[in-house]
Each structure stands twice: as structure tokens, then as C-alpha cells.
Amino acid sequence: MKNKNNSAPPKKSETGTRAGNAGVYPVFERFHSWQGEGAHAGRSAFFIRLFGCPIRCAWCDSAGTWGDVPPASLENLSAETLAAEAAAARPDFVVVTGGEPAIRDLSPLCAALRSRGLRVHLETSGAFPIRGDFDWIALSPKTARLPLAENWARASELKIIVSRPEDIAFWSEKIARERVAPDAPIWLHPEWSQRENSAVLDAISAQVRARGFPFRAGWQLHKLYAVR
């Protein structure tokens, strides 16, 4: 599934710390591992995690990307440098994640990765315009700031974080009102601190049994393997 560019920029005040030059990105970390979630779980992936997120979910497992002041270890790297590193790892695809990566113009990064024959995936809340040509968009909506209508429509898959059973009904009703692709799976992931909460797990199981596709029971497999 290929998605077309959207050139509308986010407000400057919401972009957090930004590199000054176009095509240069504040990189919190990058590494070669495998995708632990969703439709591409278990496949080799090179992750580029960008710094900055104005949403800041209480249960975020990448809270180090939030800071108003960047850590000393933060590197500002060009799209070409990142593309060269990713290509050297020879992954099945590259995942651009965060933080919230869509607060930045990702078009130069996508172009550099594609020039090296790499497929490009995005992980985003959908709350900001998506700028870049992506092969796959994983949309994980947040109540603090709902996705833009255009991003619901662009999602290749949805990941719903279930902290309590009531979350399933809330998001099911919300998704039903949006223009979501009918073939986009909707993953129900227990919020990690609730992964042994029988009420949450039973609610996910009940939803999948009652509704079937597009709902699927999700998990963060990489945490079971103790890899990033």
C-alpha cells in the first residue's frame, strides 16, 4: 500500500527540537532488529527513532524521546547518512518511528531510503500531517490528540493500546465513524503494564471472537525476546 505525500506542515511550536537544515533529523537511536508488532511481526527491520513528541502518553515505552532539552547523546544526521546505514544492514524494510516522527518533514528521508531500494514504514499517532512517501503506515491513535481525518484513511493498519476494557468500545465506535480502509487490520494490544490483567485480556479476546476481522489480538513480541 503506497501513500501519497501531504505537504501541509505542522505548527512550528509543536515540532520540538529540530535540526536546522532540511533533510537532517534529530535521531534518538537507530538499530537493526525485527518488527515486534502488527502485520509485519517477525520480519527484519531497521529502526530510525526520531526525537520529539508533544503527545506524551503516560505509558509510553519511548519516553526518552519527549524532552524539551535533547540528551547529550542525540545526533543530528542527514537523510543520506541514515539511508546508507539502513542499506548496509540489509533489512526487509525500514521503520521510521519516535516519539512522534510526523512532526517533521519526512520526505527527504523517504526519498533517500527509496533511492537505495528500501521499503519505508511509518509508526505514528496520526495527529500531524504525514509528509513522505511510505509503503506502510501503522496508525496508533491517542485520546490526547486524535488523528487527522486524512490519516485515518491512509492507515495500512491500526494499533489500539488497551489500558482498560472500556478502551475497546471507545475506539471501535470512533473508527466506525472514520474513513478507514476496509482491509486495514485493527490490532488490540494490552498496554504493557496490563499484560497480565485478565479483564483487559478477556475483553480483547471477546472483541476478536465477536467481531472477527478487522480486529486482531496483538502483542509486543520483541519484549518477550528481550530485544529492541
N, C-alpha and C positions, 0 to 999 in steps of 0.2 A: 504494500500500500504506500504510494508516494503522495506526499502532501506538498502543496504549493506555498510559495513564500507569502508572508504577510508583512508589509513594510512599516506598519504603524508602530512607532517606538513607545516604550513605557515612559512614564513621567521620570524626569531626571532625579527627583528626590527619592524615588523608590529603587534606584539601581544600586544603592550601597556603594562600596568601594569599587572603583572601576579603573582598569588600565587606561591610560590616556590616549593610546593610538588604536585606530580601528584594526581589528584582527589580532589584538593582543588581549589575553584573558588572564584574570587572577585565578590561578589553579591551586586549590586546596590540597589535592592529591590526584595522582593518576597511577593506574596499576593494571596489570593483566590478570584476570581471574576467569570466572564464569558467571553467567547470569543466574541469580538465585530465585527469581520470581517470574511469574507470568508465563505467557505463551512460548517464550524462548528459554525457559529454565533449563539449566544444564549445559548450555552452549558456551563455547569460548568467547570471551568478550574483553575488550579493553575499555576501562572506565576512565572518564575525564570528569572529575568532580570540581565544579567551579565554586568560588567563594561568594557568599552573599545570599541572604534570604530575608525578606520583610515579613513573612508569614509566621514563622517560628512556632511550630506546633509543640506542645508540651512534651509529647512522646517522641520527638524526632531523634533518630539514631545518627544524625549527622549534624548535631547542634554546633559543632566547632566551626561550621560554615557561616554562622549567624553574624559574628561580631561586627560592631561598628568600627573597631580598630582591627585591622588584619594581623594575624600572627606573624612573627618574625620569619617563620619558615615559608610564608606564602611567596610563590613565584609568579611573575608576570611573563607568560610565554606566548609566543606567536602561534598563529594557526598552523603555519608551516612546520614549526618545531614539534607541535603536538601530533600533527599528521605523520611526520617521519617516525616518531616514537611508536605510534599506534601501528603503523605499517610494519615496523620491524618485529612486532610481537605476533603478527600474522593471525589475528583473531577472526572469528566468524563475522563480527561486527563491532562497532564502537558505540558505547553508551555515553551520552552527554547528560550529566546529572548535577546535583547540587546538595544542599542549598536549593535555590530556585534558578536554574540556568536561563530561563526565558526573560529574566530582567536585562539580559544582554543581547546584542545583535549577534546571532549565531551563524549568520550567512557566510562570513569568511571562513569560519571553522568548518562548516559543512562542505564548502567548496574545496578546501584544502584536503579534507579527508576523502572526498569523492574523487579528486584528481589522482589519488593513489589506489583507486579501485575498492575503497572500503564502503560498506553499508553503514548507515548512521541512524542510531536510535536516540530518542529523547525521553527523559523522565521529567515530568513537570506537573505542577498543580493545575495548570491551565488558566491561572489568574491573570496572566500577562500575554500580550501578543507574541505569537511564535514566529520568529524570523529565521528562516533557514529551510533547506530542502531535506526533509527527513524521510527515511524509508519506513520508520515505525515510531509511533508516539504512544507512550504509556502515560495515561492521564490519571493522576491520583488527587481527586478533588478534596478541598478542605473547607470546613464551615466558616473559618475566619475570613476567607476571601474566595468566593465561588468562582468557578471557571467562566471565562468569556463564552458567549453562545457559539462563536465561531470555533472555539477549541473543543467543545463537546463534539461537534461534527467532525473534527479532524482526528479524533482519538482512534487508534488502532485497537487499544484495549483499555479497560478501566481497572484501577486498583482501589478498592474501598477499604479503609482501615476501620475495623470494628472494635471499638473500645467497650461497647455495651450492646446488648441485643437490640435496643431501640434504634441504633445507627442503621441497621439494615432497612427498616421501613422508611426512615427518613430519606436515605439515598435512593432507594427503589422508586419512591414517589417523585423525587427530583429528577432522576434520569428519565423516567417515563414522560416528563414534560419537555425534555430536550431532544434535539435532532442528533441522536447518536446512531452511528452506523449499525444496522441490524446484525452484522456478523462480528461485532466487537465483543469479545468476552468480558464479563464483569467479574473480576476476582474479589472474593471476600476474604480479607486477611485479618486474622486476630491481631490486634495491637500486641506487640511482643510481650509486654508485661502481663497481658491477659491470656497468654497462650495455653495456660492450664486452667483457665476459668471455664468450667463446664457449661455455664449459662451462655457464654459467648460462643463456644464451640458447638453447642447444641442448636443455637439459633442459626448459625451458618449452615449446619447440616440440614436443618429443617427447610431453609430457603432453597437450597440446591435440590432437595427432594421434591419440594412443592412446585418450583418454577422451572427447574431444568435450565437448559441453555437460554440466555447467555450467562447465567450465574454459574460460577465455579468456586469451589473451596480452594483457598490459597494458603501458601506457607512461605516462609523465608528459608529456603533450603540451605543457602550459604551459611546461615548461622548454625545449622546442625553440623555442618562440615568444619566449622570454625575457620572459615576463610572470609576475606573481604568480598 
